[in-house]
Amino acid sequence: METYRTEIRNHFSLPRRIKRLGELAYNLWWTWYPDAERLFRFIDQETWEQVYHNPVKFLRQVERARLNAVTYDLYYLDLYDHIFKEFDEYMKGENTWSSIDETASKFVKLPIAYLSTEFGLHETLPIYAGGLGVLSGDHIKEASDLGLPLVAIGFLYTRGYFTQHITEDGWQEARNFHLDFNDLPVLPVFGQDSEQLNISVDLPGREVLAQLWKIQVGRNPLFLLDTDVEENAPADRELTSKLYISDLELRISQEIILGIGGVRALRMLGYNPQVWHMNEGHSAFQTLERAREMVASGIVFEEALDKIKKTTIFTTHTPVPAGSDEFPLWLIDKYFSNYWTELGLDRDAFIDLARRKQPWGELYSMPLLAFRTAERRNGVSELHGHVARKIWHFIWSDLKEDDVPITYITNGIHSGTWIARRLFHLYNGYLGMDWIEHADDPEVWAKIEDIPDSEIWEIRRHLKRKLIAYMRDRARKQWLNTTVHPVQVIAAGALLDPYTLTIGFARRFATYKRADLILRDLDRLLGILNQPNMPLQIIFAGKAHPADEPGKLLIQEVYRAVKKAENGGRLVFLEDYDMNLARYLVQGVDVWLNTPRRPNEASGTSGMKAALNGALNFSVLDGWWREGFNGRNGWAIGDDTDYDDPQRQDEMDSQSLYDTLENEIIPLYYNLRSSDNLPGEWISRMKESIRTLAPQFSMRRMVKEYTLDLYVPAMKHEKNRELD
Ligand SMILES: *Cc1c(COP(=O)(O)O)cnc(C)c1O
């Protein structure tokens, strides 16, 4: 079936005994099999950190003597043989869930196409901005684990997402860089000759090419488009350089490349997907391109659309209408006036597919297009399902709101990616060696009660020490290598203490996430932080989108509080939040705080990562936490009431936050049992949290639900298959 090839160009000169490291470097499987990373780290820890966990760069830079040395190290060679045995087993793909589950094995034959603007796979691939990207990344990793044939499409952004620097005054500076793809675990895709494959799309007055790259994600490929090719005009070479550009012309061009170009890429590569899954509406033009193919083969548009709908799935993530991706009609005229004739449509019929009447005029709405061209649609939590049915009710105005055909599948997280290595081994010991393959099974997690308190607490303490050591190290490097003001070194965590109760708050700095809620009554907070014998420390991190001025002001407000001497160095802001920092934080803190303004957090996932690692959630009952919280496995901020006045909502929520901190969270943490000096009640709450949340919010549960509730029903339309 495949009409393309990739080959690992031989960059590395490795000793024979360990030469397969070169192969592992190009399959992201190593990022989520908990011991595999050590195969690189063990050779030379310092170089491994210097190249920021990029195995391709690492194998090129590491000294030959180091490589030679491990070939005489029996411990290393054992690990090497063990990991490659696991890797080979994995890649064989035998007895996967998809091949043994009765329903899945019957229907899943051809690949599922999965389209997304961002994929958060690993810190070395900065092609994601936040939660949406991490969700896509986790989804395709789990699809691989489940043996689900999935082919993903996205962008290889030449400038990636920016790195964040905070000035002394707390202002976020975005630093851009240029990625060298030869240094990344990414391979060019070739056709039969030795030319890199590319596809083309028509943009006004010109044809634009995008070349193809591939990232191997376990058993499945992710293909990435990139317009930085010589044949394109200089401005077009920049089209896919950055994520979420605000300029509408650039954005529509990107979305044409992803949607229309994405379909062309898959066809060129020989794929004929059974089902097409759009993660958010940015890729919705793909349904038009599939319709165009059918119209070209003689089917009328309406009939083509009918067929396409049946095999298309759309997941919406936006809980606020203002967050929608919409284009003014003049842009649609400019970019699509040739295209609609190819569909056999006139202007009105084409625009009607996605026409959105707003008080300020008519717009072409990408989510609307996606809703209209996908028969299966879902939100990402139960509450978000309600909200989505309400927002989009107007599309089905003859139905009651409850009957609007948008369901929900609550998000999850990929256990292998987010679990701390030591906990992975602890769970292996008590839950069974294959717990990760049954991470969605509540019975497996019931055995968490068998773990002795002292063992799990010892690992939790280790993880917090590790987080704090890492932060201090970063603060020291900043102090050594750059010209920062001393207060910035303290703000970066130099005074943190590994034995103090630690709260983490890290995510994108969008205003609805209310990072400043906990700062609302600063005097009260300072009192809490500095309580004798029961101190508290709080770590903030997160980037604001470079065009989001209110988001940047919020960072500044937090940073100003962080710099105050009165907090004793116990408020901290970490620069440059990414998947690496996220791992340290969700694994190392005691409490994970989330304070969105309801119902704006469609789901949220970072709290799930924290829960898997034994941190306790302390959050507003929005998104996933509204489903996860049972009264005993963490804490709620506020209750299920919504106030019309946002000021009043903030006031009520912040009061609730301080009260719970003072009266429940802090005393519980410092209340040690006299028999063993451990916080027994805290640990039992932690076990309750892991037991109840780890299975329910696993990516394994989520991808199985997508498969059985959305993919398989779409596959049952086999008879109506397009184009074959
Ligand atoms: C998990 C994750 C997110 C999502 O965070 P939420 O709190 O769910 O919004 C964002 N960024 C990174 C780097 C993550 O790992």
The ligand as an SDF file (V2000), in Angstrom:
LIG
                    3D

 15 15  0  0  0  0  0  0  0  0999 V2000
   -0.7680   18.9240   30.1640 C   0  0  0  0  0  0  0  0  0  0  0  0
   -0.2020   20.1980   29.6580 C   0  0  0  0  0  0  0  0  0  0  0  0
   -1.0330   21.2980   29.4330 C   0  0  0  0  0  0  0  0  0  0  0  0
   -2.5110   21.2860   29.7430 C   0  0  0  0  0  0  0  0  0  0  0  0
   -2.7110   21.9330   30.9670 O   0  0  0  0  0  0  0  0  0  0  0  0
   -4.1810   22.2670   31.5220 P   0  0  0  0  0  0  0  0  0  0  0  0
   -3.9560   22.6380   32.9220 O   0  0  0  0  0  0  0  0  0  0  0  0
   -4.9750   21.0340   31.3480 O   0  0  0  0  0  0  0  0  0  0  0  0
   -4.6530   23.3950   30.6820 O   0  0  0  0  0  0  0  0  0  0  0  0
   -0.4520   22.4700   28.9520 C   0  0  0  0  0  0  0  0  0  0  0  0
    0.8680   22.5550   28.7000 N   0  0  0  0  0  0  0  0  0  0  0  0
    1.6930   21.5100   28.9200 C   0  0  0  0  0  0  0  0  0  0  0  0
    3.1480   21.6660   28.6330 C   0  0  0  0  0  0  0  0  0  0  0  0
    1.1870   20.3020   29.3990 C   0  0  0  0  0  0  0  0  0  0  0  0
    2.0120   19.2650   29.5890 O   0  0  0  0  0  0  0  0  0  0  0  0
  1  2  1  0
  2  3  1  0
  2 14  2  0
  3  4  1  0
  3 10  2  0
  4  5  1  0
  5  6  1  0
  6  7  2  0
  6  8  1  0
  6  9  1  0
 10 11  1  0
 11 12  2  0
 12 13  1  0
 12 14  1  0
 14 15  1  0
M  END
$$$$
